[in-house]
Amino acid sequence: MQEIGLNHRKSTANRQSRNIRGGSPSDDSPEPGQCDTPRCGGSATEITPDGYVCRECAAQLARDYEAAERRDRAGREGRE
């Protein structure tokens, strides 16, 4: 088994962190630690399926997911 050097791991981590948002550091991605929600400048504190977001955006995402789940459930029950 080949030993991987520390520099390789650092460069891999840097590439992975740039690719999480699908772009390079020069695109319109928010600064590290800021909410990933467009037009929100809050400090990111929560990890969600939609990214690293502030508490307010996380609460809104939770409400949106719950509403979508209720609609899906109602649609499935209507077909039975």
N, C-alpha and C positions, 0 to 999 in steps of 0.2 A: 504494500500500500504506500502510495506517495504522500509525503508530508506536505501540507499546504502552508506556505509562509504567511506571516501576519500581513504583509503588504497586499498579497492576493486577496485576503479576506476583506481588507479595508476597501480595496478598489471594487470588489464585487458588491459590498454593502452600499457603496456610493452609487453604483449603477442601478441597483435595485431600488434605492430610495428615489432616484430620478424617474424610474419607470413606473412607480406606483401610480402617479398621476398621468402617466402616458405621455410625458413630454420631457423636454430638456429643462434645465434650471432657468433658461431665458424666456420660457413661455409665460402665459398669464396666470400661472399657479400661485396660490396664496403663499405668503412667507411661512416658513416652518413655525408651527405653534398657533397659526391662525386658522379659523374655521374654513373648511373646504366648500361651504355653501356659497354660490355666487352672490355677490352684493351684500355679504355679511362680513363685518370686520371684527367679530368677536374672537376671543381666545378659545382655541380648541381644547376641550376637556374630555370629550367622549369619543370612543371608537364605534362606528356604526357601519352597516353594509354600504353606506353612501360616502364613507370617508371619515376623516377626523374632524369633528364639528363641535361647536359650542353647545352649552347646556340647552339654550332656547331652541336651537335648530334640532337637537336630538329629541327634544320633547315633541316638536312639530312632526318630525319624521315618524316617531312612535304613533302619534295620532293618525297620520296618513296611512301607515301600515295596518293599523287596527281597522280603519274604515275600509281599506281595500279587502282585508280578510272577511269582514262582515258582508261586503258586496259579493265576494266570491262564494261564501257559504250560502247566501240567499239564492244565488244563481244555481248552485248545485242542488239545493233543496227544491227549487222550482222545476227542475228537469226530472225529478224522481217521480 
